[in-house]
Amino acid sequence: MKDHRLFMDMESGSTVTVDLSVKLKTMRFRELADEDLFMTAQTDGNYVHWGHGRLSATFNELLQVVLMG
């Protein structure tokens, strides 16, 4: 999604929108400030990968972004 948001459709049927814009100044996610790189997001069911594996995050890690704000 635009504005550095990910829409995650969970196996349980739930959906979650993760706003990563709040993490773009952190060392962990700063590369995702590049909108072109951010838009390469893909999943293998366990991880979200950007840039063909250049950066990866687990679903649990992304859910922590939602919970911690």
Biopython code that builds the backbone (N, CA, C, O; Angstrom):
import numpy as np
from Bio.PDB.StructureBuilder import StructureBuilder

atoms = [
    (1, "MET", "N", (0.840, -1.182, 0.000)),
    (1, "MET", "CA", (0.000, 0.000, 0.000)),
    (1, "MET", "C", (0.889, 1.250, 0.000)),
    (1, "MET", "O", (2.084, 1.190, 0.287)),
    (2, "LYS", "N", (0.285, 2.335, -0.319)),
    (2, "LYS", "CA", (1.008, 3.605, -0.321)),
    (2, "LYS", "C", (1.329, 4.047, 1.103)),
    (2, "LYS", "O", (0.808, 3.494, 2.071)),
    (3, "ASP", "N", (2.174, 5.030, 1.211)),
    (3, "ASP", "CA", (2.544, 5.650, 2.482)),
    (3, "ASP", "C", (3.172, 4.667, 3.466)),
    (3, "ASP", "O", (2.987, 4.781, 4.678)),
    (4, "HIS", "N", (3.911, 3.706, 2.932)),
    (4, "HIS", "CA", (4.660, 2.741, 3.740)),
    (4, "HIS", "C", (3.767, 1.921, 4.660)),
    (4, "HIS", "O", (4.085, 1.692, 5.828)),
    (5, "ARG", "N", (2.653, 1.489, 4.107)),
    (5, "ARG", "CA", (1.746, 0.613, 4.845)),
    (5, "ARG", "C", (1.691, -0.745, 4.158)),
    (5, "ARG", "O", (1.722, -0.844, 2.932)),
    (6, "LEU", "N", (1.610, -1.789, 4.981)),
    (6, "LEU", "CA", (1.445, -3.150, 4.490)),
    (6, "LEU", "C", (0.070, -3.646, 4.910)),
    (6, "LEU", "O", (-0.347, -3.436, 6.048)),
    (7, "PHE", "N", (-0.618, -4.288, 4.018)),
    (7, "PHE", "CA", (-1.891, -4.930, 4.324)),
    (7, "PHE", "C", (-1.608, -6.416, 4.405)),
    (7, "PHE", "O", (-1.183, -7.031, 3.427)),
    (8, "MET", "N", (-1.845, -6.998, 5.584)),
    (8, "MET", "CA", (-1.560, -8.420, 5.768)),
    (8, "MET", "C", (-2.871, -9.170, 5.960)),
    (8, "MET", "O", (-3.672, -8.838, 6.834)),
    (9, "ASP", "N", (-3.071, -10.169, 5.144)),
    (9, "ASP", "CA", (-4.241, -11.032, 5.203)),
    (9, "ASP", "C", (-3.795, -12.319, 5.883)),
    (9, "ASP", "O", (-3.027, -13.088, 5.306)),
    (10, "MET", "N", (-4.266, -12.559, 7.096)),
    (10, "MET", "CA", (-3.806, -13.686, 7.905)),
    (10, "MET", "C", (-4.580, -14.965, 7.568)),
    (10, "MET", "O", (-5.705, -14.910, 7.070)),
    (11, "GLU", "N", (-3.964, -16.104, 7.846)),
    (11, "GLU", "CA", (-4.611, -17.395, 7.609)),
    (11, "GLU", "C", (-5.909, -17.537, 8.401)),
    (11, "GLU", "O", (-6.818, -18.250, 7.975)),
    (12, "SER", "N", (-6.002, -16.873, 9.538)),
    (12, "SER", "CA", (-7.190, -16.954, 10.390)),
    (12, "SER", "C", (-8.375, -16.207, 9.791)),
    (12, "SER", "O", (-9.500, -16.327, 10.276)),
    (13, "GLY", "N", (-8.123, -15.439, 8.741)),
    (13, "GLY", "CA", (-9.169, -14.625, 8.136)),
    (13, "GLY", "C", (-9.110, -13.172, 8.580)),
    (13, "GLY", "O", (-9.788, -12.319, 8.008)),
    (14, "SER", "N", (-8.309, -12.888, 9.590)),
    (14, "SER", "CA", (-8.125, -11.512, 10.063)),
    (14, "SER", "C", (-7.240, -10.743, 9.088)),
    (14, "SER", "O", (-6.470, -11.334, 8.331)),
    (15, "THR", "N", (-7.359, -9.452, 9.117)),
    (15, "THR", "CA", (-6.486, -8.596, 8.329)),
    (15, "THR", "C", (-5.839, -7.568, 9.253)),
    (15, "THR", "O", (-6.425, -7.159, 10.255)),
    (16, "VAL", "N", (-4.640, -7.165, 8.904)),
    (16, "VAL", "CA", (-3.890, -6.189, 9.690)),
    (16, "VAL", "C", (-3.223, -5.227, 8.725)),
    (16, "VAL", "O", (-2.661, -5.643, 7.713)),
    (17, "THR", "N", (-3.285, -3.949, 9.035)),
    (17, "THR", "CA", (-2.536, -2.950, 8.283)),
    (17, "THR", "C", (-1.396, -2.475, 9.161)),
    (17, "THR", "O", (-1.613, -1.992, 10.272)),
    (18, "VAL", "N", (-0.182, -2.617, 8.657)),
    (18, "VAL", "CA", (1.017, -2.226, 9.394)),
    (18, "VAL", "C", (1.538, -0.927, 8.798)),
    (18, "VAL", "O", (1.861, -0.864, 7.612)),
    (19, "ASP", "N", (1.617, 0.101, 9.622)),
    (19, "ASP", "CA", (2.144, 1.398, 9.190)),
    (19, "ASP", "C", (3.626, 1.456, 9.541)),
    (19, "ASP", "O", (3.996, 1.728, 10.683)),
    (20, "LEU", "N", (4.460, 1.198, 8.554)),
    (20, "LEU", "CA", (5.900, 1.201, 8.793)),
    (20, "LEU", "C", (6.511, 2.596, 8.703)),
    (20, "LEU", "O", (7.712, 2.751, 8.930)),
    (21, "SER", "N", (5.726, 3.602, 8.383)),
    (21, "SER", "CA", (6.270, 4.957, 8.286)),
    (21, "SER", "C", (6.850, 5.413, 9.625)),
    (21, "SER", "O", (7.755, 6.247, 9.655)),
    (22, "VAL", "N", (6.338, 4.875, 10.725)),
    (22, "VAL", "CA", (6.836, 5.252, 12.053)),
    (22, "VAL", "C", (8.193, 4.622, 12.351)),
    (22, "VAL", "O", (8.837, 4.995, 13.332)),
    (23, "LYS", "N", (8.639, 3.679, 11.529)),
    (23, "LYS", "CA", (9.907, 2.986, 11.754)),
    (23, "LYS", "C", (10.988, 3.329, 10.732)),
    (23, "LYS", "O", (12.086, 2.777, 10.793)),
    (24, "LEU", "N", (10.699, 4.223, 9.805)),
    (24, "LEU", "CA", (11.635, 4.494, 8.712)),
    (24, "LEU", "C", (12.922, 5.177, 9.150)),
    (24, "LEU", "O", (13.893, 5.192, 8.394)),
    (25, "LYS", "N", (12.954, 5.740, 10.352)),
    (25, "LYS", "CA", (14.170, 6.389, 10.832)),
    (25, "LYS", "C", (15.003, 5.443, 11.690)),
    (25, "LYS", "O", (16.061, 5.827, 12.189)),
    (26, "THR", "N", (14.532, 4.210, 11.863)),
    (26, "THR", "CA", (15.301, 3.233, 12.621)),
    (26, "THR", "C", (16.292, 2.531, 11.702)),
    (26, "THR", "O", (16.063, 2.416, 10.498)),
    (27, "MET", "N", (17.376, 2.071, 12.271)),
    (27, "MET", "CA", (18.380, 1.382, 11.470)),
    (27, "MET", "C", (17.773, 0.146, 10.799)),
    (27, "MET", "O", (18.105, -0.168, 9.656)),
    (28, "ARG", "N", (16.900, -0.538, 11.498)),
    (28, "ARG", "CA", (16.305, -1.775, 10.997)),
    (28, "ARG", "C", (15.514, -1.576, 9.708)),
    (28, "ARG", "O", (15.605, -2.394, 8.792)),
    (29, "PHE", "N", (14.738, -0.494, 9.631)),
    (29, "PHE", "CA", (13.823, -0.305, 8.509)),
    (29, "PHE", "C", (14.119, 0.912, 7.630)),
    (29, "PHE", "O", (13.324, 1.226, 6.745)),
    (30, "ARG", "N", (15.218, 1.589, 7.846)),
    (30, "ARG", "CA", (15.470, 2.840, 7.113)),
    (30, "ARG", "C", (15.549, 2.662, 5.603)),
    (30, "ARG", "O", (15.209, 3.585, 4.863)),
    (31, "GLU", "N", (15.989, 1.498, 5.125)),
    (31, "GLU", "CA", (16.053, 1.266, 3.676)),
    (31, "GLU", "C", (14.672, 1.341, 3.032)),
    (31, "GLU", "O", (14.554, 1.639, 1.843)),
    (32, "LEU", "N", (13.632, 1.072, 3.812)),
    (32, "LEU", "CA", (12.268, 1.063, 3.267)),
    (32, "LEU", "C", (11.718, 2.465, 3.024)),
    (32, "LEU", "O", (10.611, 2.614, 2.505)),
    (33, "ALA", "N", (12.474, 3.485, 3.389)),
    (33, "ALA", "CA", (12.069, 4.848, 3.053)),
    (33, "ALA", "C", (12.052, 5.025, 1.533)),
    (33, "ALA", "O", (11.350, 5.888, 1.007)),
    (34, "ASP", "N", (12.825, 4.205, 0.846)),
    (34, "ASP", "CA", (12.822, 4.191, -0.622)),
    (34, "ASP", "C", (11.522, 3.524, -1.065)),
    (34, "ASP", "O", (11.365, 2.309, -0.943)),
    (35, "GLU", "N", (10.605, 4.318, -1.572)),
    (35, "GLU", "CA", (9.271, 3.827, -1.967)),
    (35, "GLU", "C", (9.356, 2.692, -2.981)),
    (35, "GLU", "O", (8.567, 1.749, -2.924)),
    (36, "ASP", "N", (10.305, 2.774, -3.905)),
    (36, "ASP", "CA", (10.447, 1.700, -4.904)),
    (36, "ASP", "C", (10.811, 0.381, -4.237)),
    (36, "ASP", "O", (10.265, -0.664, -4.592)),
    (37, "LEU", "N", (11.720, 0.416, -3.281)),
    (37, "LEU", "CA", (12.078, -0.794, -2.554)),
    (37, "LEU", "C", (10.879, -1.285, -1.738)),
    (37, "LEU", "O", (10.580, -2.479, -1.732)),
    (38, "PHE", "N", (10.199, -0.378, -1.060)),
    (38, "PHE", "CA", (9.048, -0.772, -0.239)),
    (38, "PHE", "C", (8.001, -1.505, -1.068)),
    (38, "PHE", "O", (7.403, -2.472, -0.596)),
    (39, "MET", "N", (7.778, -1.062, -2.282)),
    (39, "MET", "CA", (6.735, -1.648, -3.125)),
    (39, "MET", "C", (7.109, -3.035, -3.656)),
    (39, "MET", "O", (6.297, -3.658, -4.340)),
    (40, "THR", "N", (8.314, -3.536, -3.362)),
    (40, "THR", "CA", (8.702, -4.878, -3.799)),
    (40, "THR", "C", (8.291, -5.949, -2.791)),
    (40, "THR", "O", (8.642, -7.116, -2.963)),
    (41, "ALA", "N", (7.555, -5.578, -1.743)),
    (41, "ALA", "CA", (7.185, -6.516, -0.674)),
    (41, "ALA", "C", (6.531, -7.777, -1.227)),
    (41, "ALA", "O", (5.609, -7.723, -2.041)),
    (42, "GLN", "N", (7.040, -8.911, -0.757)),
    (42, "GLN", "CA", (6.484, -10.224, -1.087)),
    (42, "GLN", "C", (6.570, -11.072, 0.168)),
    (42, "GLN", "O", (7.360, -10.781, 1.066)),
    (43, "THR", "N", (5.759, -12.120, 0.233)),
    (43, "THR", "CA", (5.813, -13.007, 1.382)),
    (43, "THR", "C", (5.979, -14.452, 0.950)),
    (43, "THR", "O", (5.590, -14.849, -0.149)),
    (44, "ASP", "N", (6.571, -15.225, 1.852)),
    (44, "ASP", "CA", (6.667, -16.666, 1.647)),
    (44, "ASP", "C", (5.773, -17.394, 2.657)),
    (44, "ASP", "O", (5.837, -18.617, 2.778)),
    (45, "GLY", "N", (4.956, -16.652, 3.365)),
    (45, "GLY", "CA", (4.075, -17.221, 4.379)),
    (45, "GLY", "C", (4.610, -17.072, 5.791)),
    (45, "GLY", "O", (3.845, -17.134, 6.753)),
    (46, "ASN", "N", (5.901, -16.878, 5.926)),
    (46, "ASN", "CA", (6.518, -16.680, 7.239)),
    (46, "ASN", "C", (7.181, -15.317, 7.384)),
    (46, "ASN", "O", (7.232, -14.742, 8.471)),
    (47, "TYR", "N", (7.679, -14.823, 6.279)),
    (47, "TYR", "CA", (8.405, -13.551, 6.263)),
    (47, "TYR", "C", (7.839, -12.653, 5.175)),
    (47, "TYR", "O", (7.235, -13.118, 4.208)),
    (48, "VAL", "N", (8.051, -11.343, 5.359)),
    (48, "VAL", "CA", (7.852, -10.385, 4.277)),
    (48, "VAL", "C", (9.258, -10.013, 3.828)),
    (48, "VAL", "O", (10.107, -9.658, 4.646)),
    (49, "HIS", "N", (9.496, -10.096, 2.534)),
    (49, "HIS", "CA", (10.803, -9.792, 1.951)),
    (49, "HIS", "C", (10.667, -8.573, 1.032)),
    (49, "HIS", "O", (9.671, -8.415, 0.325)),
    (50, "TRP", "N", (11.667, -7.740, 1.062)),
    (50, "TRP", "CA", (11.748, -6.597, 0.151)),
    (50, "TRP", "C", (13.029, -6.726, -0.654)),
    (50, "TRP", "O", (14.045, -7.198, -0.145)),
    (51, "GLY", "N", (12.979, -6.308, -1.897)),
    (51, "GLY", "CA", (14.182, -6.318, -2.739)),
    (51, "GLY", "C", (14.743, -7.707, -2.925)),
    (51, "GLY", "O", (15.959, -7.895, -2.881)),
    (52, "HIS", "N", (13.873, -8.691, -3.133)),
    (52, "HIS", "CA", (14.291, -10.087, -3.362)),
    (52, "HIS", "C", (15.184, -10.605, -2.240)),
    (52, "HIS", "O", (16.198, -11.258, -2.490)),
    (53, "GLY", "N", (14.794, -10.304, -0.992)),
    (53, "GLY", "CA", (15.532, -10.800, 0.167)),
    (53, "GLY", "C", (16.547, -9.836, 0.736)),
    (53, "GLY", "O", (17.222, -10.154, 1.715)),
    (54, "ARG", "N", (16.665, -8.676, 0.149)),
    (54, "ARG", "CA", (17.608, -7.673, 0.656)),
    (54, "ARG", "C", (17.283, -7.314, 2.104)),
    (54, "ARG", "O", (18.181, -7.085, 2.914)),
    (55, "LEU", "N", (15.981, -7.267, 2.423)),
    (55, "LEU", "CA", (15.509, -6.999, 3.780)),
    (55, "LEU", "C", (14.326, -7.916, 4.027)),
    (55, "LEU", "O", (13.463, -8.070, 3.162)),
    (56, "SER", "N", (14.281, -8.525, 5.204)),
    (56, "SER", "CA", (13.186, -9.429, 5.554)),
    (56, "SER", "C", (12.732, -9.155, 6.973)),
    (56, "SER", "O", (13.520, -8.728, 7.817)),
    (57, "ALA", "N", (11.455, -9.402, 7.232)),
    (57, "ALA", "CA", (10.894, -9.265, 8.575)),
    (57, "ALA", "C", (9.859, -10.359, 8.778)),
    (57, "ALA", "O", (9.124, -10.706, 7.853)),
    (58, "THR", "N", (9.803, -10.903, 9.987)),
    (58, "THR", "CA", (8.799, -11.917, 10.299)),
    (58, "THR", "C", (7.445, -11.242, 10.506)),
    (58, "THR", "O", (7.368, -10.044, 10.778)),
    (59, "PHE", "N", (6.388, -12.026, 10.375)),
    (59, "PHE", "CA", (5.069, -11.483, 10.656)),
    (59, "PHE", "C", (4.973, -11.028, 12.101)),
    (59, "PHE", "O", (4.359, -9.999, 12.384)),
    (60, "ASN", "N", (5.573, -11.780, 13.024)),
    (60, "ASN", "CA", (5.542, -11.381, 14.431)),
    (60, "ASN", "C", (6.231, -10.035, 14.648)),
    (60, "ASN", "O", (5.757, -9.210, 15.428)),
    (61, "GLU", "N", (7.331, -9.820, 13.969)),
    (61, "GLU", "CA", (8.046, -8.539, 14.084)),
    (61, "GLU", "C", (7.162, -7.404, 13.569)),
    (61, "GLU", "O", (7.116, -6.329, 14.166)),
    (62, "LEU", "N", (6.471, -7.643, 12.473)),
    (62, "LEU", "CA", (5.593, -6.612, 11.918)),
    (62, "LEU", "C", (4.376, -6.380, 12.807)),
    (62, "LEU", "O", (3.898, -5.250, 12.912)),
    (63, "LEU", "N", (3.874, -7.419, 13.441)),
    (63, "LEU", "CA", (2.751, -7.246, 14.368)),
    (63, "LEU", "C", (3.174, -6.435, 15.586)),
    (63, "LEU", "O", (2.360, -5.704, 16.149)),
    (64, "GLN", "N", (4.425, -6.549, 15.999)),
    (64, "GLN", "CA", (4.921, -5.739, 17.097)),
    (64, "GLN", "C", (4.896, -4.254, 16.764)),
    (64, "GLN", "O", (4.681, -3.419, 17.643)),
    (65, "VAL", "N", (5.116, -3.925, 15.497)),
    (65, "VAL", "CA", (5.022, -2.527, 15.059)),
    (65, "VAL", "C", (3.609, -2.016, 15.298)),
    (65, "VAL", "O", (3.414, -0.885, 15.741)),
    (66, "VAL", "N", (2.617, -2.866, 14.998)),
    (66, "VAL", "CA", (1.218, -2.491, 15.192)),
    (66, "VAL", "C", (0.929, -2.305, 16.681)),
    (66, "VAL", "O", (0.313, -1.317, 17.081)),
    (67, "LEU", "N", (1.373, -3.245, 17.485)),
    (67, "LEU", "CA", (1.071, -3.224, 18.914)),
    (67, "LEU", "C", (1.798, -2.109, 19.670)),
    (67, "LEU", "O", (1.255, -1.531, 20.612)),
    (68, "MET", "N", (3.018, -1.816, 19.253)),
    (68, "MET", "CA", (3.820, -0.803, 19.934)),
    (68, "MET", "C", (3.604, 0.598, 19.376)),
    (68, "MET", "O", (3.926, 1.597, 20.021)),
    (69, "GLY", "N", (3.050, 0.652, 18.157)),
    (69, "GLY", "CA", (2.801, 1.953, 17.547)),
    (69, "GLY", "C", (4.025, 2.611, 17.222)),
    (69, "GLY", "O", (4.007, 3.725, 16.697)),
]
sb = StructureBuilder()
sb.init_structure("model")
sb.init_model(0)
sb.init_chain("A")
sb.init_seg("    ")
for serial, (resi, resn, name, xyz) in enumerate(atoms, 1):
    if name == "N":
        sb.init_residue(resn, " ", resi, " ")
    sb.init_atom(name, np.array(xyz, "f"), 0.0, 1.0, " ", f" {name:<3s}", serial, name[0])
structure = sb.get_structure()
